[in-house]
Amino acid sequence: MRFAVLSILILLAAPLAAFEIEDETLFDVADPRRTLRVISTADTDLFAPLITAFQAEYPRVAVAYTTVSSAEVMTALAEERAPFDLAVSSAMDLQTKLANDGHTRPHNSALTGRVPDWGKWRDHVFAFTQEPAAIVISPQAFGGLPVPRSRQDLIALLREHPDRFRGRVGTYDVRLSGLGYLFATQDARMSETYWRLAEVMGSLDARLYCCSGSMIDDVASGRIAVAYNVLGSYAAAREDLEGQIEIIEPEDFTTVMLRTAVIPATAEAPDLGALFLDHLIETAWTDTPAAAYPFPPMAVDGGGAGSALRPIPLGPGLLVFLDRLKRSRFLEAWGDAMLPVEGQ
């Protein structure tokens, strides 16, 4: 069976979407009978192996894959009520909020029991990856300098060599990036070191980004020397950049995001969404990940005693920083640290 992957404009049955779309791809099949509609924050190229593996098992199901930012997932499902059958996002807090606010369907199957309690919430939100927030550096830019292995190491290097790093540090713009905001708030909860690092990055006119891919590209090109809180899985997948980037998981602690999937309440084919969700669970939660699984292997114990990995736990605690007042205060403090000239 041959599977064609066509980049086309996918017109949903609903009116023209008001949420901002980054890419739309139809994974077509020779004799499609039904179409599964997925909205996702994962890059199409990264996710494609999981889709084609699914279609090998269900050869008459086409998959319409729509890529958006994590904030746009919320807009599409909570505000626009768009008819997607599965929603995949790196922003665990926003996925939890969708479920908490009644915008998702519960799912139980023979496979959902494989997911440990810390990897799911109320049979609505299911994790299928563990992806570290990493520091990505340019080995060429760091020539002659020690490689930072912790946040404190990075702070010291930036302070000691401001001329080398001015305008050449990158991180998420947490005002715009749902994942960036999640990483920043979790870092701040873990250690006050985050705020010292934010102040140093701000004093060096840090460049702010929407997404990991852009940061990785700019490190590889030499536009920036270091990127903080990049998705390590995205960097590791860039085999074309071997030798141009180095990935560092901080030894003090490494924040680990759980990429999750939910079945939207507005799904027109929730049974297909459930099939694909089970496919993700079966592919991820196994001792030997399938060849189609493009992410780091799952640690069933969540990292284990003595590990520097700090998985962000699923649950209502993720909603704390989504409170409007708390978010406003956090962004004000972040602006004071990262945008000293602008002030906000």
N, C-alpha and C positions, 0 to 999 in steps of 0.2 A: 504494500500500500504506500503510495506516495503522498506526502503532505506538503501542500504549498503554503508559503507564508507571504501574504500580500499586505503591503502598507497602503491602506485606503482610508477614505473618509467613511466612517461607520455611522449611518443615520439610524438612531434609535426610534422606536415608535412614538416616544414622547416628543413634545415640542423641543425646539433648538435649546440645547443646554446653556444655562447661564454661568455654570462653573467653567473655570479655565482648564482646557485640555492641553496636555503636552504632546501626546502622541496617541494614535489609534491604529491598531493592527488587527487584521483578521487572519487568524490561523484557520485556513479553509481545509476542507477534506473533499475527496472525490465525489461522495454522494451524501451531502449533508441533510440530515433530517431535522436536527434541532441546533440551536445556537445558545451557548453559554456566554453570558455577558459578565465580564470581570472588570472592576475598577481597582486600580492598584497604584501604589507609589514606587514599586520596583521597576527598574529599567527593563524594557522589553527584551533586550538581548540576554540579560541575566536570567529572566524568568522563562524564556522560551523552551529550554530543555524540559522543564516540568510540564509545560503545556503539550509538547509533542509526545511525551511519555504517557500523558493522560489520553491523548487521542489514539495512541497505539492500542489502548484497552477499550476505548469507546470511539471506533473509527467513523461513526456517523454524526459526531458532535463537533460542529465548528466552534471556535472560541474567538469572541470579539473582545480584545484586550485594550482597555483604555488606561493610559498613564496620566496621572495628575499628581499634584502635591498633596501632602497629608491634610492641609487645611481645606483643599478642594474636595477631598473625600467627604468631609463633614458637610460642606455646602451642598454637594450632590445628593447626599442621602438624607440629611436632616432638614434642609431647606427646599431643595428642588424635588425631593422624593423621586429621584431617578430610578428606573427599573433595572438595577444591576442585580445579578444573582449571587455574586460573591464580592466582598470588599477586602482587599489586602493592604495593610499599612504598616509602616515602621513606627508610627506614632501610637504607642500602646495606650497612652492616656486618652487620646481622642477616640480610639476604638472602644475603650472602656466606657467613655461618655456616651457613645452611640448606643451601647447596650443598656447602660443605666437609664437612658432617656427613652427607651422603648423603640429604638429604630432597628433592632435586630431580632432574628428568630433563634430559638434554642435548637440545639442539635445533639442528638444522642445516637450512637451507632455502636457496632461491635468494635470499632477502632478507637473511639474517643477515650476509652478506658486506658489506652496506652499513654495518654498525656498525663503527667503528674499534676497534682493539685496546684503547684506553683506555676504551671504552664497553661492554665485555663481559668476561666472565671464564669461561674453560674451557667455552664453549658452554652454560653453565647460567644465567648471570645477564646480562641485557641491559638497558642503559639506553635510555630513550626520552624523557627530558626532561633539561634542565639548568636548575635553579631556584636562584636566589641567596638567601642568607640576608641579609635586609635589616633596616634600622632603619626603623620606622614611627612617625611623630610626628603629633601634633595641631597643625596650624598655629595654632589659637586659643591653645593652651596655651603655645606658643613665641612668642607675640606680643611683639615688642620685643627678642627674642633672636636671635642668628645661628643659622642652621640647621647642625647638626653634619654635617660631611662625612667624618669619620673617627672612629675609636674615641677617639683622643686629644682630638678636639674635644668628643666626648660626655662624656668624663671631666672635662674642664675646666668645661663647663657645669654638670654635676651638682655638682661641688665648689663652684662659685661661687654657686650658687643652691639650696642644700639645702632651704630652706623651700618653694620653688615645686615641687620634685620629690619631696619626702618622701611615700612611699606611692603615688607616681604613676609608677613605673617598673615595667615588666613584662618577664618573660622566661620561658623554659621551666623547669619543675621537672625537672631532669635525672635525678632519682631515678625518675621515672614515665614520662617521654617518651623513647622510643628515638631519635627524630629530634633532640630537644633535647640528648641525651647525645652524639650524633654530632657535632652542630655545636660543642658546647662542647669536646670533646676535640680536634677539628680546629683550632679557634681557638687552643687552648692550645699545640698543636704549631707553629702558625704564628708566634706572638708572645707574649711575656710581657705585652703590653698587656692581653690577655684577663683575667689575674688582677688587674691593677690596676682594670680596669672592674668585675669581679665584686665586689671589695672595696668600691668606691664604691656600687654598686647595693645591696649588702647593708647598708651603713651607712644607706641611705635607706629601709630596710624595703621592698625590692622585692616586688612581687606575683608569685607563681609560677603558671604555667599549664601545662595539659596539651597545648595545641594552638594553632596560629596563629590559627584562626578566632576563638577567644575573646579573644585579645589584640587583634586588629584591631577587634572589636566594642567593646572597652573603650576603645581609643584614640578611636574615632569618637564614642562617647558622652561622652567627657571624664572617664571614671573614672580613666584613666591618661593621662599626657602623652606617653609614649614606650615603645615595645616593641622589645626587642633580639633579633635572630636570628629574626625572623618570616620565613615563606616569602613571598618577594616575589611569587610567582605567585598566591597566594591573595589578597594585598592588591590586586594589579593587576586581578584578576577582579571586585572589588567596585565595579562602576560606580555602584552606588547610593550610594556613600560619597564621590563626587567632591567635593572641597573640604573634606571632614572629615578626611582623612588625607593624608599625604605620604610617599612611599616613597623611601628613601635607600639606595643601594648604596655601602658605605664605600669611600673612595678609597684607603685604605692597603692593604686587600685585601678582596675579597668572596668568602666561601666559597660554593661552588656544589655543591649536592647533585644527584646523578644519580638520578632516580626509576627504579626497575628493576622488571622482571617476571621471574618464574621459573615453570616448570611443576612443580608438586609431584609427588613420587614417588607420592603417594596418589591422584592424579587418576583419576577414573573415565572421563573423556572427554579423554584427553591430546591427541587429534587436534584437538578444539575449542580446547583451550588453545593449541596450536601455531598454529592459524588466527588466533586473536585476538592472539597475540604477534607474528605476522607483520604483522597489521594495524597494531599499534602502531609497529613498525619502519618500515613503509612510510609511515605518516602522519608520523612524526617525522623520519626521516633522509632529507630531501629538500631541495632548494634553495628550494622554495616550499612551506611548510607548508600542508596542506589546511585548509579553513575549519573543519573539525571539531576541529582541534588546538587545545586550550585553553591551551597552555603557551607560554613564551617560545621563539622560534626557536632551533634547535640551532646551536651554533658548532662546525663540523666540526673546527676546529683546537684545540678545547678552550679557546679564549679568546685565543690568539695572544700573540706577544711584546709586552711593554709593557702588556698588559691587567692591570687590577686583579683580574680574575676568577681564582679559584683552585679549579678543579674538584677534588673529592675523588676520587682515583684508585681504581678498582675493583681488588681483589686481596687477597692475604693480609695486607697491611699493615693492613687494616681490622679484623682480628681481634685486634690488639694490645691495644686497650683493652677487649676483651670478656673477656680473661683475668680470672678472678675476683679475684686479688690486685691487679692493676693497676686494675680497676674500683673495688675497695674503697678503694684509696689515692686515686684521683681524686675519688670522692664525698666522702671525708673532707676533702680540701683544698677542694673546692667548698663543702661545708657550713661550714667555718671562715670562708670568704670571704663567702658569701651569707646565712648564718644565724648571725650573731655572737651573738645573744641565746640562741638555742636551743643553739648549739654543734654541732649536727649537722643 
